[in-house]
Amino acid sequence: MDINELMKQAQQMQGKMAEMQAQAASAEVTGESGAGMVKVVMTGRHDVRKVTLDPSLMQEEKEFLEDLLAAAVNDAVRKVEAQSKDALSKMTGGLDLPAGFKMPF
């Protein structure tokens, strides 16, 4: 394969990766806990945009609320990671990359 063609393909992949990262950063997921009584909206950059608590939870103890909030945040993080993995898989054409693999761009 011609080195110029290889460089061209690498640049195209870099452009696709940058586009994917921008889309992932602006995408939002909702993590939940307590059967939906606590909801956390998080971006692809792991920024929390919104926290929603069911009014019935206001009567609960502080520690219980903290546990539910932590569980909802963790759920959102897992969803962001799954969404990122799925997007990367689509970009690489289903090529199974090793865990923790980072593109060199």
N, C-alpha and C positions, 0 to 999 in steps of 0.2 A: 504494500500500500504506500502511496505517495505521502511524504511527510507533510506537504502542504494540505492535502486532503484531511489528514489526521488532525492537524491544527485547526482546520475549519470546523471539523466535527466537535472538537473540544470547545471551541468558542460558542458553537450552537448550544452545546450542553450547558455551558456556563450561563448563557442567556436564559435557557429554560429553567435552570436552577434558581436564578435570581427572581424570575417571574413566579415560580412556585413558592419561594420564600415570602414574597410580598403578599401573595394570596393567602398563605397560611397565617401570616401575621394579622391579617385583617379578618380572617374567619373567626366565628364565635361558636363555642359549644356551651352546653348547660350541664353542669354536674348537679346531682341531686342526692339527698339522703333523707332518712325518716319518711320514706314513702312519698317523697315530693314535698315534704313540709319545709325543707331548706333547699334553696336553689342558688347556684352560683354560676353566673355567666362569665366566661373567660375567653380571652383572645388566644390566637395561636402563639403569641409571645408570652403566654402565661400571665397576662395582665388581667386582674379581676375587674370586670366592668360593673357588675351589679350583684347584690346579695338580696335575696328575698326570703323572709321568714314568715311562716304561717302565723297569724295572730294568736292562735291557741298556744303557741310555744312561749309566749310572754309570761306564762304562769310557771314555767319550768325552772329548775335550778340552773345556775350559771354553768356548771361543769357539763351538764347534759347538753346545753346549747353549744358549748365549745366543741364537744365531741361531734355533734351533728354538723357543725360548720366545717370542721376539719375533714370529715368524711365527704362532704359535698365538694370541697376544694380538691381532695384527692381524686374523686370521681371525674371532675373536670380535667385535671391534669392527665389522667389515663386516656380520656377521650381525645385531648389535644395530641398526645403522643401517637395514638392509633390513627388519627387523621393524618398526621405528618408521615407516618410509616406508609400508609396507603397511597398518599400522593407521591412519595418517593418511589414506591413500587411501580406505580403507573408510568412515571417518568423514565424509569430504567427498563421498562418493558417486562416487568416481572422478574428481572434478574435478582436473585436472592443474595443480597450483600451481607457480609458478616455483621454481627451485632456491634454497634458502636462505630461502624464505618463512617468516615466523614469524607465528603467529596473534597478534592484538593483545590477547589476554586475558592 
